[in-house]
Amino acid sequence: MNPFLEMITKIRNAYLAKKEIVKVVSTRLNIKIVDLLVQEGYLEGVIKKGRGIKKYLEIKLAYKEGVPNITKLGLVSKPGRRVYKGAQEIRRVRNGYGMSLVSTSHGLLTDKEARAKKLGGEVLLEVY
C-alpha cells in the first residue's frame, strides 16, 4: 500500500477511535503533509523518531473539547483517477473553513497558497 494512503487511513481511524497519538512511516511526502496540517491547526504536533529505514512519525492528534479538529479527511486524487486543476479551478473547501492540499511544481501547497501563487497541480486531499 502507498505510505501516503496508509497515513491518511491511520489518521482517520485514530480520530474515530479517539486516540491521542498515531505512528506512521516517515516519507518526505508524509512529513510535508503533516507539517501543513499542523501549521493549519488540524493536528497538534509531530515528532520524528527512529533511524535508517525504521524512521517513523509520531503524530499528536488535536481535539477541541473532546471533538476532533478534523471532521473529514478525504482523498480527491486516487491511484485510479488523478485529479489535476488549474489555479483558477481550485475551489475553496467548505467556504474557506477547510483546505485542500495541492501538489504543484513548487512543492506541496494549500489551496489558498496555490491560488495566490497562480499555480495548479494535482489536488491530493481535502480536510475540514
N, C-alpha and C positions, 0 to 999 in steps of 0.2 A: 504494500500500500504506500502511496505517496506520503512522505512525512508531513507535508502541509495539510493534507486532508485529514490525516490522523490527529494532528494537533487541534484542528477545528472541532472534530468529533469529541475528543477528550475534554476540551473546554466546555462544550455544550452539555455533555453528560455530567461533568463535575458540578455545573450550576444546578442541574436538575436534582442531583444527589446532595446539594447544599454542602459541598466540600470546600475547604479553605485553600488547599494547595493542589496543583496538578503538575506532574512531571511529564515533559515531552522531550523528544530528540532535538538536539541543538543543530540547526542548519542556518545558513545565512538568511534565507527567506523567513524562517520561523522567528529568528531574532528580530528582524526588521518589522514583521507584523506585530509581534508582542510589544516592541518598543513604541510603535504608533498607537496601539491600543492603550498602553499605559499613559502615554502623552495626552491622549484624548479623555482619559479618566474612566475607561471601561474596565481596566484591570488595575489592581493596586500596585503591583510591582513584579519584578522578575530577578532571579538570581541565577547566574551561570555557574554550573558545577561540573565536576568530572575532568578527566584528562584524556588526551588522544582520541581514540574512536569511541570512548564511553562518555562523551560530553552530553549533558542534558540541561534543560532549563527547568527551574522550579518557579512556576507562575502562581502568584498570590492573587486569588480572585477577590473582586470588590463587591461588597454588599452595602446597601443603604437601608438601615432599619430592618434588616433581615430579608430584604428584597434584592435580587441580583441586579447589578448595573447593566447587564446585557440581557435584554428580553429575547432578542432573536439574533442569531449569528448564522447567516445563510450564505451559501455559495451562489455566485452568479455564473461564473465560468466553471464548467465541469470538464473532466477529461474527454468526454464525448462531444461536447459542444462549447467551444470557446466563444466568449462574447467580447468583441472589440468595439470601442466607442471613440468618436472624435471628441475634442474638447467641448464643443457646443452640445453634443449629445449626452454628456454625462449629467444625469439628473440628480437633484438633491434627494436625500433619503429622509422620509418622514418629515417633509417640510423643513429640513435643516436640523432636526433633533437626532438624526442618525448620521452615519457616514458610510462611504464605500471606499475600498482600497483599490487603487488603480496601478497596475504595473506599466510604467512608461519607460521611455528611453533614458530618462533621468533618474530612474530608480522607482521605488515604491512610494506613492503619494496618496494622500487622502483626496476625496473628490473636490474639496474646496481648493486645495493646493494645485491640483491638476487644471481646474478651470481658471485659476488665477494666472498660472504659467502658460495657459493655452496649449496644454499637452493632452493628447489622447492616448489610449492604450487598452490593455486587457483589464476589464473590471473583474477582480478576483472575488470579493465578498462584500456583503452589506451587513452592518452592525447597527442595532438600535435597542 
